[in-house]
Amino acid sequence: MSRPVIEKHLEEERTASDLVFEGNFLRVRRDTVRLPDGHSATREYVVHPGAVVVVPLLDDGRVVLERQFRYPVGLVMTEFPAGKLDAGEDPLGCGQRELLEETGYSAREWALAGAMHLAVGYSTEIIHVYFARGLTLGDRRLDHGEFLDVISATPAQLLDWCRDGTATDAKTLTCALWLQNVLSGAWTLDWQPAQVDGGGT
């Protein structure tokens, strides 16, 4: 991932910071910042450990997806497999672990597509996007209290769901864009063998 260009005339400088809330894995901070024109403003945001989303490609051309109830929006969502990074965890290892735990699939090859900032106005969350292929199905290892259905769809079906509002999850919409461009040959991936210790074999 290329380093962003520094544009000093747009930057805000933190002058004070307060911890508003600290939960099991999320924190909320309220910062005071100096704006480019010298004035002050307040910024409230969620500090997130980061996450990984996986686009699993089946040999027959379909992709693996999940249906999971998401409490904050009160809806069952159609999503690609994903999960948050544990402290010090490598993103690839996290993707391999989450894919196995949630779907039962392990993959022979993995490719890093890129990264996305999910909600730049109020969260530090960055999600690393991986593709996985050469899938082998085993047993799921769902966390306690985790309930989800594993489904599959053709890329055309997924794009239809993105268009008609069946799939509204932001990371899944972004992954659908990646998938469309990878399948068309417009974007290429650097495929690598799975790490032995990452749950991918």
Secondary structure, 3 states (H helix, E strand, C coil): CCCCCCCHHHCCEEEEEEEEEECCCCEEEEEEEECCCCCEEEEEEEECCCEEEEEEECCCCCEEEEEEEECCCCEEEEECCEEECCCCCCHHHHHHHHHHHHHCEEEEEEEEEEEEECCCCCECCEEEEEEEEEEEECCCCCCCCCCCEEEEECHHHHHHHHHHCCCCCHHHHHHHHHHHHHHHCCCCCCCEECCCCCCCC
